[in-house]
Amino acid sequence: MDDKLIKEIKGNVAYIWINRPDKKNALDSDVWFGLPKIIEEINDKDEASCIVISGKGDSFSAGIDITMFMSDMSLNENLSSTPQDRRELMDLVERMQGAFTTIAKSKIPTIALAHGFCIGGATSLVSACDIRLATKDAKFSIGETKLGLVADVGVIQRMPKIVSSGDMNELALTGRIFDGEHAEKIRFVSKVYENSDDLFEAGEKLANEISSNSKRIVQATKEALEKSSNLTVDQGLEYAKLWSTSFLVSEDLREGVMAFLEKRDPKFNE
């Protein structure tokens, strides 16, 4: 599994590469369940202030590896199943959902860099990340509709919090492929770039910018953003008030204020 996923730590940034370029980085079980394990490892060891997820070769990922998961899902030629088969399938889907939920709940912010194919399950994966950048010609889809399936690993739940309901409905119901430029238009991705080199350069710059801030404050800000998305404004303000009351006075605050007054970049403790 190790060669299918590569982890690199550069400064305060962790890079995770999906490394199956000969398979367009299709998500087999090793990648699907290995990726969240690496995310958890980076979180548990507090190895970085930001995590960047991308793919080796000419694509981010062509989505679920159908041939691998056909056997995992116990599908046969006539698509018949027993109650036990359905129970096992339910357990597998729950595990698959949990893998992307682990990414979404990472206390360390995540950036997805999508180029080439980013289809089906891969679109679900990037929807679980905090920030998404892409090349103009990247190919996204909620393509389960065309496979006779209902998308069930998170994109239908997460993407409506990113794009408008009309755009979401159109893409989910048609299952059509949409490119990076359309993804930027509907704000699924923050920005698009001409090619993968420009994309990776921009992703690295953004990750370094995030990691130049206090690690503790970055993580707390992500938590506040996540909680506020599920709260009323008043409830969100109450949460922020309680957080500030408990943690406002700190060395990070002192350094940030002094750096501002002295017109220099802050140097936060890791």
N, C-alpha and C positions, 0 to 999 in steps of 0.2 A: 504493500500500500504506500510505503514511504515515497517511492519514485513517482507515484501518481499525484502526490501533493508535495510541494516544496515550500518550506518556511524559511524566510530570511529576516533577520533583525538588523536594521540599519539605523543607528542612533536610537531614537525613540519611536521609530516606525517599524511595524511588523508587516512583511509582505507574504501573502500566501498565493502560490501559483498552482492552478489546476494544470497538471502536466500529462495530458494524453493527446498531444497534438495530432497523432495519426488517426485518432478517433474524434477529431474536432472537440476534444475535451468533454465528450459525453459523460454524463454522471452515472457511473456504475455504483454498486453498493459501497465499494471502498472509498470513493470520492464523496458520495452523499453523506455517509456516516463518519468519514474521517475528517471532513472539513470542520464540523462543529467540535470535534475532539481537540483539534488544533486551536480553535477559537477559545475553548475552555482552558487549555493549557496556557495560552498567552494571558488570559484574564487571571488565572490562579497564581501564576508566577509574576504578574504585573510587569510583563516584559516590554510593554510599549504604551504610548499615549494614543496611538492611532493604528488601525489595521487596514491594509489595502488588499483587496481580493481581485485577482485577474487570471488570465489564461495564457499559457504558452502557445506559440504558433499563431495561426491566422484567425482564431476564434476564442471568444470567452468560453462558450459551451454550447453544443448542439442540443442540450437538454438531456432528459432521461435516456439512459442506455436501454433501449427497448429489449434487446436480446438478453441482457443480464437480468432485468427485472421480470421478464416473462417467466423465468424459472422460479424466481423468488415469490411471485404472485400465484404460482401453481396453476397457470392458465394452460388449458389444453386446446386441441384443434376445434372441438365443438363448443368451447367456452362453457361447459357445464361445471357445476360446483356443488359441493356438499355443504351442510351447515358448518362442519369443521373447517372446510376451506374458507368460508366467508368469515369465520371467527379469526382465522390466521391472517386473512387479508386485512381485516379491520385493525389487527394489532400492528401489521406492517405499515399501513397508512398512518397510524398514530405515531409510530417511530419516525417515519419520514417527515411528518409535520413537525415533530419535536426537534429534528435536526435543524430546520430553518428557524424555528422559534429560538433555539440557542443562539443563532447568529443575531436575531432581532434583539435579544435581551442582553447581548454582550455589554458589559459596563464600559468597555473601551469602544469608542465610535469606529464604525466601519465605512469604508469607501469601496464601491464596486466600479471597476473599469471595464466597460463592455465594448468589445470590438468583434467584427465578424458575426458569427451566429451567437445568439443569446436567446434561445428558443424554449418555449414551454416551461419545463422545470427550472431552467436557467433564469427565465424572467421572474419566476417565483423567488429564486434565490436572491437576485439583485433587489427585489422589492423589500426583502428583509434587511437590507443594508441602510445605513443612515443617509448616505450621499451616493448618488449615481452619476457617473460621467460616461460618455460614449463617443465613438466615432460616428461621423455622419451616416456611414453606410452600415452601421450595426443593424442586425435583424432580430427584432423581438417578436414574441407572440404569446397569446394565451390560447395555445393551439389545441388544448384538450377537446374543445368543442368538435373539431374535425376528426378526432379519434373516437368519438362516441363516448366521451367521458365528461364529467364535471370536474373542473380544476379543484383539487382538494388539498394542496400543500401550502396554501397561504396567500396566493396572489389575489384571490377574490376578497380576502379579508383585509389585506394590507394596501393594495394599490388604490382602493377608493379613498384612502386617507391621503393619497398623493395627488391624484388627478380628479377631474370633475366626474360626477356620476354619469353624465351623458357619454363622455369619452370612454369611461370604463365599460359601460353597458355595450357600446358599439364594438369594442375590441373583444370583449368576452363572448358576446353572442355570435359574432362572425368568425372568430378564431383566426382572423387575417393576420398576416405578417406586417409589422410596421417598422420603419427604419429609424435611425437615430435622430434625424431631423424632425420627424413627427413626434418622437419621444420627447424632444426638447420643447416642441410647440405645446404639447399638453402638460409639460413640466414633470414628466416621469423622470427625466434626467435633467440635471442642472445646466449642463453645457455640453456641446458636441465639438469634435475636432476633426480635422481633415484626414488624419491617419493615426495608426496605433502609436507611432513614435511620439507625436504631439500629445496624444492621450496620456501615455505613461509619464511624460514629462510634466504635464499639468497635474496628474494624480499625485506624483511625488512632491511637487511644490505645495499642493493643498495639504497633504499629509504632514509635511514638515511645518507648515504654518500652524496647523492644529496642535502639533506636538511641541511647538515652542511655548505654548501656554502651560500653566500649572496642570500637571496630570490629575491631581485631585479635583481641581475646579472643572476641568473638561468632563470628567466622569460625573460630577455632581450636576453639571449643566445638562448633560445627556439625560440623566435621571429625571431632572425637573421638566425637560421637554416631553419626555415620554409620559410622565404622570399627568402633566397639564393637558395632554391631548385627550385624556379620558375624564377630565374634570371640567366643571364650570369655571368661568373666570374667577369668581369669588373663591372657589375651592383651591384653584391653582395659586392664587395670591396667598391664601392661608398656608399652603404647603411651603411656598417660598419664604414667607415670614418666619415660619418655624425653623427652616433650614438656616436662614441668615442669623437668627437669634442664637443658634447653637454653634455655628461655625464661621461667622463673619470675621471675627478678629483672628487673624492668622499671620504667619510669616509671608504667605503668598500675597495677602492684601498689602502688607507693609512694603514689600518689594514692588508690587504693581504700582502703588501710589508714588513711591520714590522715583521709579523709572519714568513715570509720566511727568513728574515735576522736573526731573533732570534731563528730560527730552532724550531718553535712551531706551533701548530694548530691555525689557525685564529679563532677569536671570533667575528663574524659579528653581527651587530644589526639586529633585526627582522623587 
